[in-house]
Amino acid sequence: MMITEIGHYALVLALGLAFIQSVLPVWGAKTGDGRLMAVAEPVALATLGLVALSFAALTVAYVRSDFSLVNVFENSHSAKPMIFKISGVWGNHEGSMLLWVLILVLFSALVAIFGGRLPQTLRATVLSVQGWVTAAFLLFILMTSNPFNRMIPAPFEGQDLNPILQDIGLAIHPPLLYVGYVGVSIAFSFAIAALIEGRIDAAWARWVRPWTLAAWIFLTLGIAMGSYWAYYELGWGGWWFWDPVENASFMPWLAATALLHSAIVMEKRDALKIWTVLLAILAFSLSLLGTFLVRSGVLTSVHAFATDPTRGVFILAILVIFVGGSLALYAWRAPMLKPGGIFAPVSREGALVLNNVFLSAACATVFVGTLYPLALESVTGEKISVGAPFFNLTFVPLMIPALIAIPFGPLLAWKRADLAGVAERLAAAALAALAATAVTLWLSGATGILAALAVGLAFWLIVGSLTEPVQRAARGGGGVGPFLRRFFGLPRAAFGTALGHLGMGLTVLGIAGASGYDHERITSVVPGERIEIAGYDLTFEGSTPRQGPNFREEVARFAVTRDGLAIAEMAPTKRFYPARQMPTTEAAILTRGFSQLYVSLGDPGADGRTVVRAQFKPMVTLIWLGCVMMALGGCLSLADRRLRVGAPRPARRAEAVA
Amino acid sequence: MVWAVFAVLTALAALSVLVPLARAGRSRGVAEDAATAPDAAIYADQLAELERDVARGAVSGREAEAARAEIGRRLIRASQRHEPAAPPRRWRLIVAAGLAIVGLPLLAVSLYGGFGAPTLPDLPLASRQSEPMDGQNLEALLARVESHLAQNPDDGQGWAVLAPVYLRAGRYSDAAAAFSNAIRTNGATADLEAGLGEALTGDAGGVVTADARAAFERARTLDPNAIRPRFFLALALGQDGRTADAEAAWRAIIDSASGKEPWLPVARTQLATLTGSTEPPPAAAPAAPAAGAPGPDAAEVEAASEMTPEERAAMIGNMVEGLSARLAREGGTVDDWLRLVRSYVVLGRTDEARTALAAAKAAHPDAADVQRLDTTAAGLGLTE
């Protein structure tokens, strides 16, 4: 069989089709030639088929440990468990780029399949723009990162995947994130198509919002998954490091969040068109930037990048062409777009503009904090590290007013609103926030004012986001029965908004708890010794070696008791992967309510004592549960297939009716 | 076979362009009235949705009124623009079809021709390991033993077998790990400890490190007569600059020899170097001192491998002259003579090789020896 070579040829052929898709449909749209435009959909589907074939061929090579592929040799091992053989396909540069393109062409195919209601010129132009991106990345893969390169004679054993990446988290995290990154490309293609056509249809807004929402849901889950993975796999118990790789995924998220809110206004009120187009371009540009940062090797070392710049320069060229080109197009064509509905500064639209401004500014600080050290190092050779202190001083203060403003947004009426009235309706939330702050201060013995205020902010968000649906259902009176009927009769989108904002509140609560009130003990023990932390007693029972499929490990056992009662046994381990000669630390985590007890092993002490790092993190799981809640809100909103028209609410004053 | 699959794929890809071109062509290629129709449909949907909401009571009459007005405004805006569809042109169709029929296969085949390996079948590991081994594929054998040992890391005998193979292959750190594993599971023997020491020495580029010396010392304790530990310990003394001790050690080694040992010349060379004798090293063909047959130590080989070709030729030339001088002065075994002959052949100095062969026959007139000398010479392509 020659599955590998068939996959390789399919990839080359896909590049050819991507070129055709880049040219013919948009040409047809420009000249009004229906035949050329009609090519877009079948070609998009055929490209998907070819790239899928190619990806399947690579997967087969991994599953069968075909070490005649350089890529398989470098990243796999015959003894690796099957799930990691498969996840290893995208656990490396070449394979992950192929996954990136697979998702991209999948999205193009979805536009082709479900785009029947789009105007034909718009659909053709959008698919052509998708074709440009596809062609650029296929070219990149074939020229610099070809996963199908062969070597003869083939080795009999591979070099194994980096053990840190041999984890179920890796099987899930990158695909989620890539669906998010690439999903944003649809918004980008629509934005470029709108600029090329010089107008924005109603269908445009109707399409961009759900696609952005879907991408945003996956980005949210992908980032949360990555954060949780770093938390339990790296053995430090930290859940966010402001690492450039993390920021690379966080910037598109911030831009996509702003884009999502803009798109709502676009669809409902036909306003904020220019914002939406700009944010769509920015969100995708940041996705590309993220890909560049992670994939060019510029992060590992500016100098490593300088010595082997083929890949980096190629991605940089893609970045410059797409970002520069789209922004130039924006500068030229955006003024031609007809502005939509007008609105007063205090209104739902106004609140969303405020939201956009804050999120964009926050995104800019992350951008500076991520790229400034790189720029400085490449210009002057000086190495600086911009870590948590920078972001705590810039990003956090920017986000606090934005978070305080969140509960106001959904309560404000479209077009013009009554701020005092809205503030009145939020009294319950304000009370809850004050009470939560006071109780937290009392419980913690008045230490950590900032953390207590953060808890208050979390409750403000949680109660505030529930205010809108509850009050809306309560309007009309009639006791509990009618209230519940009305409450569950509310449109799913209203719950989507509430859950999304509620999730943000939960995440803030988790952050406040985990960073303000955590306990940590680092000590060394011999069997029989006890560690006491946050009311829990950990008794070290000893350690035993164990043989895994492609690693050996030393398992330390701890009996956990609280008030003399045995609760659980925790078994953190230290693993050694002989193929890569690399050790890893597997932390043991015990979840109690929303809090977690986290135990990891350090390097063995010289005197045979076992070094243990034990942490107690109150409310820490809320950080990720909040993200899941946000994603759930997104799903609810996505499931609401109603068509949306946001008419100004008839105000109490009769003269306000437009 | 594979080209047939490629051809089918290419044809399918081209059809995905040609079919819509042809079909849209039959429908006269007129674009739908692109601008307004879908927009109008969406606004009609929105109005219908609004009526349903009003019927459900989800929207109040006044809100519905405002929404209706809003939709109406947008509908009017949408219907104000109108783009006339351009008449289809034949040459565009030809260009598009040409891209699919000519451009696509041309691009695919030329690019794939550059990157691909169309003659190379899949090589999944399972099918390769069930192939019969013909003994020449050392790497495959190693892989089998390695995977067996990865599953059974306590198989000391396995490690003991694998370790010398690594050593001979020059994979010193793997060899050291394998020897350690064998010692850990099977207990120490002089041979294993000496192997460990040699692997560590090789790993350090020929320097007998403290760890290596400890291993050799353990080996010597286990078997005081084993030659390898004594040999390397003597080398270590020399490397440490303890010349007198080293001299004594080498003398002891040479004295214990019966005169036929293959390592004897090396020992003599080492001693000569230490005593400052001008006698150059006698051995021409350096070999790693494995399995009880020590040649020049790893450091010398290392040094040779770092030389330029000219330097290396000069070094080998010196060695050969030394050997020749010694054999002429003191005589030597048949093997010594043969080494000289082989060296001359390798260096391309055929005449001298013939002279040496004749001298060898004179020194060893025994029929069996003459026979052996002749056979080997013939094997080297040396004719009288």
Interface residues (C-beta under 8 A of the other chain):
Chain A: M1 M2 I3 T4 E5 I6 H8 Y9 A10 V12 L13 L15 G16 L17 F19 I20 V23 L24 W27 G28 T31 G32 D33 G34 R35 L36 M37 A38 V39 E41 P42 V43 L45 A46 G49 L50 V60 A61 R64 S65 D66 F67 S68 S78 A79 R117 L118 P119 Q120 T121 L122 L142 N146 F148 N149 R150 I152 P153 A154 P155 F156 E157 R199 D201 A202 A203 R206 D270 K338 G489 P491 Q547 N550 R552 P578 R642 L643 V645 A647 P648 R649 P650 V657 A658
Chain B: M1 V2 V5 F6 L9 T10 L12 A13 S16 V17 V19 P20 L21 R23 A24 G25 S27 G29 V30 A31 E32 A34 A35 A37 P38 D39 A41 I42 Y43 D45 Q46 E49 L50 A58 S60 R62 E63 A66 A67 A69 E70 I71 R74 R77 A78 R81 E83 P84 A85 A86 P88 R89 R92 L93 A96 L99 A100 G103 L104 L107 A108 L111 Y112 F115 G116 A117 P118 L120 P121 D122 L123 P124 L125 A126 R128 Q129 E139 A140 L142 A143 R144 E146 S147 A150 Q151 P153
